[in-house]
Amino acid sequence: MPLQSMTGFARREGSSGRRRWAWELRSVNGKGLDLRLRLPQGLERFEPEVRKLAAEYFSRGNLQVGLSVSGGEAAVEAVVNQAALTAVLNLRGQLGDLVDPAPLRFDTLLTIRGIVDFREPEESEEERAALDAGILAGLAGALADLRAMREDEGAALCQILLGQVETIERLTATVESDPSRSAAAIADRLAQQVALVMDNGSSLDRDRLHAEVALLATKADLREEIDRLGSHIVAARELLSKGGPVGRKLDFLAQEFNRESNTICSKSNAAAVSAAGIELKVVIDQFREQVQNLE
């Protein structure tokens, strides 16, 4: 399943009978799947289906879903108010010779309010069903278009993230291979510090001092941090190759990457290792920023 970013846009429009409709979808980053719907009055019945379909296409992102429906070409029909017409004719008959006996003209009837009403013809059940089917088909198409756009951007993000993981791996190798990490180098550095303390006439117990030095030597070793970075690198590559909604897992890995780089910087007593640790932190921050855009 391809990776998806959480940003995208799609629009689908069409017509059914006398009606024209248009769907417009916008997606941005979000912690979960959050839908904001704008449906025309009278078409709120589509909301459950919109939410159901959106959940089938996406698992994360803030989605704005808007539907507009217009009447299309004007179509009207004339409706005669039979009761009003009968009342007018009865009144004319009652008045008899008091009014002009000439037959009522059609244009005269049109001037009498309430006799004839011009309005859009009512939709039949078949027309309404066809409109609903067309609108829902358009929604499915718009969701597919939005997913395709999010997948295209997800593929581009994947390449960026893989490049950043490669940089993290290279910097980890730099830390691992630095001469200052060797046991001999650590022992020599600590021995010099112990000799300096003892030469100054310190009254510290020598055995206790050597025990403390051994503890410091253990803490100065970066093997554990390097191994954890290596396992996180493998996990990140597996998630990126697996695809799907892996943004949350990658965000967790980014936090773990950052934790190990912080420890390396705090433990390091060598300029080269400190420089690599700082560069690691920069790349990991960039990695995490990009991960925020993934579903």
N, C-alpha and C positions, 0 to 999 in steps of 0.2 A: 504493500500500500504506500503510495507516494507521500512524501512530506508535504505539509501545507503550511504556508504562512497564514496569518490571521487578517491580512488586509486584502481588499479586493472590491470590485464594482461590477455589476451586471445589470442589463436592462433588456427586457423582452416586451414586445407589444403585438397586438393582433386585433381581430374583430370577430364578432359573432352576431349575425343578423344586422340590426341597426346600431348595435353598440360597439364602441372601440374601448379597449382596455390596454393598460401598460403597467408592468411591474418594474420597480427600481430597487435594487439591493445594494447596500453598502456594508462593508465589514471592516472592523478595526480590532486591535488587540483587546483581550479580556481574560479574566481569570477562569471564567466558565462560559457556558453558552447563554447569552443574554439577548433576547429578541425584543425589539421595539417595533410595534406594528402601527401603520397608518392605513386604515381601511375606510372606504366611503361609507357614509351613513346608509344603513340598510343592507350592507354586505358584511356585517360583523360575523355572519355565519361561517366565513372562511377561516376565522382565527384558529380553531382547533386543528384544521388540516394544515395550515401554514406552520404551526409549531411542530406538528408531527413530521412533516417533510423536512423541515430545517434540521431537526435532530437526526434524521437519517443521513444527511449530507455532512454535518459538522458536529464537532464535540466541544469546540471552544471558539470564542470570539463574540464581540458585541455586534449584532446584526440589526441594521435598520431596514425594514421591509415596508415598502410603500406601494399601494395599488391605486390607480386612477381609472375611472370609467366615465366615458362621455357618451352622449346620445347618437353620435354620428350624424348622418344625413337626416334633416328634419322630415318627419312624417307625422301628419296629423289626420284626424278624421272628424267629420261633423256628426254630432250626436244631438238628436232632436228630443227635447223634453216634452214627451207626449202629453203629460198631465197639464203642463203650462199651455201648450198649444190648444188643447181641448177647452181649457178654462177661458182662453181668449176668444175662441169661436163661440162658446156659449154666451159670453158677455155680449158679443156683437149681436147674437140672435135676440137676447133680452132687450137690448136697446132699440131694436127694430128700426122704425123710421127716423129715430133721432140722430142716426149717423149716416154717412154716405153709403148708399146701398151697393156701390161698386164692389166687385170681388176684391178680396185682399191680395195685394201684390207680394211677390216673393221678397223683394228688397225691403218692403215694409215689415214683413215678419222678422227679417234679420235685425231690424233696428229695435225690436222689442226684447228687452233684457230677459234672459232666461229661457227663451224659446230654443235657440240653437247654441250649442257649446262646442268649441273646437279644442281638441286635446289629442295627445299622443295615444295611439291605440294600446290597449293593455296587452302585456306579453302573455302568451299562452304557456302552459306548463312545459311544452316541448321546447319553446324558445328559451325559457328560463333554464332548463336543464342543459341545453346546448351552450348557453352563455357560461354557466358554472363549469362545465367540462372544459371549455376553451380557456377560461381563466386559470384553472388548476393545471392544465397542460402547460400554459405559459409560465406558471410558477415553477414547475419542475424544470423547464428549460432554463429559466433564469438561475435557479440554484445550481444546475449543472455548469452553466457558464461561470458562475462565481467560483465554484470548486476548481474548475480548470485554471482560472486565473490564480487562485491561491496555490495550486500545485506548481504552476510555472514559477511563481516567486519562491515557493518552498524549495524547488530544485536549485535555484540560484543561491539561496541561503545555505543549502547543504554543502555546496562547493566552498563557500566562504568559511563555514564551520570546520570542514575537513582540513582546510588550509591552516586554520588557527590551531586545531589539534596537532597537526604536524609540527607547528612552531613550538607548541608546549612540549612535544616529545623531544625535539632538538635541544631545547633549553634544559630539559631534565637530564639529557645525556651530557650536556656541558657541565652541569653540577656534579653528576656522577663521576665524570672522568677528571675532575679538577685535582691536581696533586695535593692540595691542602686537605683532602678528605682521607688520605691514606692513614692507616694506623700509626705508621712511623712518624708522619708529620704531626699528627695530633699529640703523640707522646712527646716528641721533641719540643713542641710549643709549650705543653704543660710542664715539662721538666725545667724549661727556662724560667717559667713563672715561679715554680717551687724554689729553684735555686736563688732567685731574686729575693723571695720572702725570707729564706733561711740565712742568706748573706747579710740581711739587715738585722740579724740578731733576734729573730722572732722566738718567742718562748713557746710556740705551738708544739704540741706533741708530734713527733715525726710520723709515727704510725697512723695517728688520726689524720694528719695532713695527707698522707699517701692514700688513705681510704677516700677522703674527699676528692682527691685528684682522680681516682679511679671512677668515681661517680660522675664527675664532670666530663671525663673522657667518654663515658657511655652516652651522656646527654648530647655531647657534641657530634656524635655520629648521625649522619643524615640518611642512613640506609632505609629506615622505616618509611620516611617521607618519600624517598625516591621510589620505593616499591609501591606505595599507595598511588603515587602519581601514575606509575606504569599501569596499574590495574584500572584506574579511572580513564586513562587514554584508550585502553581496549574496550571498556564499556561504552565510551562515547562513540567510537567508530561502529560498534555493533548496533547501537540505537539509530545512528544516522543511516546505516545500510538497511535496517529493518523498516524504517519509515513509520507512517501512521502518526497518531497523536502522542508524540514523545517529548513535547516541549517541557512538561513538568519534570520528567526524569532528567532531562538534560540540564534544567535549571538547578536541580539538586546536585548534579555532578559538578556544575560550575562553582557551587558553594564549597564542595569538597576540594576542588582544585585550588580555590582561594585559601582554604584552611592550610593546606600543605605548603603553599608558597609562602604564607605568612610565617610558618614554623621554620622554613629554610632560612628566611631572612633573619629571624631572631636568633638562630643557632650559629649562623655563619660567622667565622672570624677571618675570612679571606675575601679580598676585594672582588676577585673574579666570580666567586659564588654569590656574593651579595648583589653584584651587577646582574647576574643571570636570574636571581630571585626577583629582583625588581622588574626585570623585563617580563618574567613569568606573570607577575601580578598585572601588568599592563595588558598582556595578551588575554589573560583569563577574564579581565573586566570587559574587553571587547567581545569575547566569546559569549559571556553572559548577556550582554546587551542584544546580540543577535538572536540568542535563544529566546528572548522575550517575545520575538515576533512569530515563533513557531506555535502551531496548534498543539 
